[in-house]
Amino acid sequence: MVGMIANFLTNPGLANIAQSTTSAVTLETTMKAVGRPSFILADKKLDKQTKHYAATKEFLYQITCLGVYMALVIPVFKNGAFALAKKCFKDEKAAFGLFKNAKEYLTYQKLAKMSKADRITEIDKHAKRYRKLSENLKNILKTQDKPEKHSIVKGAIELGNIVGCVVGLAIVSPQVSHMVVHPAMELLGFKKPEQNIKASEHNNLPDENNLDLDA
């Protein structure tokens, strides 16, 4: 069973799916954050008040979704998948043991794709950027022509990425949105159009104390 899962995680297709998922989610959510409010504002059937309310709410919702995705996928699901795989795949202990977390592996992977000369230049030139990369990994990257990519580690992280996309956008985002968007709308001074109408009607009612009963 573990062997089958390992084969699945090392399949190059998984990385392609994960990368496509990440790009698609980021691009789609960004386009929705811009496109949907624009379409709402362009709708001539809606009154100005309703359009502003609906467009602002849609923009805040999409930005919340993107924020949830960015906050959950990388620090939670990628690192969670890395930690879980580290415990499950004991035969790959040497590979997982090289890295403290998913972020360190992803940094290593990015550098490992470069040529040896470019890696050395990059690490030395931006020492501050790579200060958290272990000395052992730096040594491997500087001395080996083709550093091991550790596909099992990559597969575990990419699987966490895919799961994070589904859970983050389908389950967590709508819940967070209800907690964030409505208070944000009120903070910005927006009320539902119906509330504004009722408030307007209430403000236009005559004051009973000032009624001219003889009229």
C-alpha positions in Angstrom: 0.0 0.0 0.0 2.8 2.4 1.0 4.6 1.5 -2.2 1.6 2.3 -4.3 1.2 5.7 -2.7 5.0 6.3 -3.2 4.6 5.5 -6.9 1.7 7.9 -7.1 3.6 10.7 -5.4 6.6 10.3 -7.6 4.5 10.4 -10.8 5.5 13.5 -12.8 1.8 14.0 -13.7 1.0 14.9 -10.1 3.4 17.9 -10.2 1.8 19.0 -13.5 -1.7 18.8 -11.9 -0.6 20.7 -8.8 1.2 23.4 -10.8 -1.9 23.7 -13.0 -4.2 23.8 -10.0 -2.1 26.6 -8.3 -1.9 28.7 -11.5 -5.6 28.2 -12.3 -6.8 29.0 -8.7 -4.6 32.2 -8.5 -5.5 33.3 -12.0 -9.2 32.5 -11.8 -9.7 34.2 -8.4 -7.8 37.3 -9.5 -9.9 37.6 -12.6 -13.1 37.1 -10.6 -12.0 39.8 -8.2 -11.6 42.3 -11.1 -14.2 40.9 -13.6 -17.2 40.3 -11.5 -17.4 43.7 -9.8 -16.8 45.3 -13.2 -19.8 43.4 -14.8 -22.0 44.3 -11.8 -21.1 48.0 -12.1 -21.8 47.9 -15.9 -25.3 46.4 -15.3 -27.7 49.2 -16.3 -30.7 47.3 -14.7 -29.4 47.9 -11.2 -29.6 51.2 -9.4 -26.3 52.9 -8.3 -26.6 52.0 -4.7 -27.2 48.3 -5.3 -24.4 48.1 -7.8 -21.8 49.6 -5.4 -22.9 47.4 -2.6 -22.9 44.2 -4.8 -19.6 45.0 -6.5 -17.8 45.8 -3.3 -19.1 42.6 -1.6 -18.0 40.5 -4.6 -14.5 42.0 -4.6 -14.1 41.5 -0.9 -15.3 37.9 -1.2 -12.9 37.0 -4.0 -9.9 38.7 -2.2 -10.9 36.7 0.9 -10.8 33.5 -1.1 -7.4 34.3 -2.5 -6.1 35.2 1.0 -7.5 32.0 2.5 -5.8 30.0 -0.3 -2.4 31.7 0.2 -2.6 31.4 4.0 -3.7 27.8 4.1 -2.0 26.0 1.2 1.6 26.9 1.8 2.0 27.1 5.6 -0.7 24.5 6.5 -1.3 21.9 3.8 2.1 21.8 2.2 3.9 21.6 5.5 1.3 19.2 6.9 1.7 16.9 3.9 5.4 17.0 4.3 5.3 16.2 8.0 2.8 13.3 7.4 4.8 11.8 4.6 7.9 12.0 6.7 6.3 9.8 9.3 4.7 7.4 6.8 7.6 6.8 4.4 10.2 5.4 6.8 12.2 4.0 3.8 12.6 7.6 2.6 13.8 8.9 5.9 17.1 10.0 4.4 15.4 12.1 1.8 12.9 13.8 4.2 15.6 14.2 6.8 17.5 16.6 4.7 14.8 19.2 5.0 13.2 21.0 7.9 10.0 21.8 6.2 8.3 22.1 2.8 9.5 25.7 2.3 13.2 24.6 2.6 12.6 21.8 0.1 11.0 24.1 -2.4 13.9 26.5 -2.1 16.3 23.6 -2.6 14.3 22.4 -5.6 14.4 25.8 -7.3 18.2 26.0 -7.0 18.7 22.3 -8.0 17.1 23.1 -11.4 19.9 25.6 -12.2 23.3 24.8 -13.6 26.0 24.3 -11.1 27.7 27.6 -11.9 24.4 29.5 -11.7 23.6 27.9 -8.3 26.9 28.9 -6.8 26.6 32.5 -8.0 22.9 32.7 -6.8 23.7 31.3 -3.3 26.8 33.5 -2.8 25.2 36.6 -4.3 22.1 36.4 -2.2 23.5 34.9 1.0 20.9 36.7 3.1 18.0 35.2 1.0 19.3 31.7 1.6 20.4 32.1 5.2 17.8 29.6 6.4 18.9 26.9 3.9 21.1 24.4 5.9 24.8 24.3 5.2 24.5 20.7 4.2 22.1 21.6 1.4 24.2 24.5 0.3 27.2 22.2 0.1 25.2 19.7 -2.0 24.0 22.4 -4.3 27.5 23.8 -4.8 29.5 20.6 -5.2 27.1 18.3 -7.2 26.5 18.8 -10.9 23.1 17.2 -10.7 21.7 17.3 -7.2 19.0 14.7 -6.3 15.5 16.1 -6.8 13.9 13.8 -4.2 10.7 13.3 -6.1 9.0 11.5 -3.2 9.3 14.8 -1.1 8.1 16.9 -4.0 5.1 14.6 -4.6 4.0 14.7 -1.0 4.1 18.5 -1.0 2.3 18.8 -4.3 -0.5 16.5 -3.0 -0.9 18.8 0.0 -1.2 21.6 -2.5 -4.0 20.0 -4.4 -5.9 19.0 -1.2 -5.4 22.6 0.1 -6.9 24.0 -3.0 -10.1 21.9 -2.6 -10.5 22.3 1.1 -9.5 26.0 1.1 -11.8 27.2 -1.6 -14.7 24.8 -1.2 -15.0 24.6 2.6 -13.0 27.2 4.4 -13.4 30.3 2.1 -17.2 30.5 2.3 -17.1 30.3 6.1 -14.3 32.8 6.5 -16.0 35.1 4.0 -19.2 35.3 6.2 -17.0 36.3 9.2 -14.9 38.8 7.3 -16.9 40.3 4.4 -20.1 41.4 6.2 -18.2 43.2 9.1 -15.9 44.8 6.5 -18.9 46.0 4.5 -20.4 47.6 7.6 -17.0 49.2 8.5 -16.9 50.7 5.0 -20.3 52.2 5.6 -22.2 49.8 3.3 -25.6 48.5 4.1 -27.8 46.1 2.2 -29.9 48.1 -0.3 -33.1 47.0 1.5 -31.8 48.4 4.8 -30.9 51.7 3.1 -34.4 52.0 1.7 -36.0 51.3 5.0 -33.7 53.7 6.7 -34.6 56.4 4.1 -38.3 55.8 4.6 -37.9 55.9 8.3 -36.0 59.2 8.1 -38.7 60.7 5.9 -41.5 59.9 8.4 -43.0 63.0 10.0 -42.1 63.6 13.7 -45.2 62.9 15.8 -44.2 65.7 18.2 -44.2 68.2 15.4 -47.5 67.1 13.7 -49.9 69.9 13.1 -53.1 68.4 14.4 -55.2 71.3 13.3 -54.1 70.9 9.7 
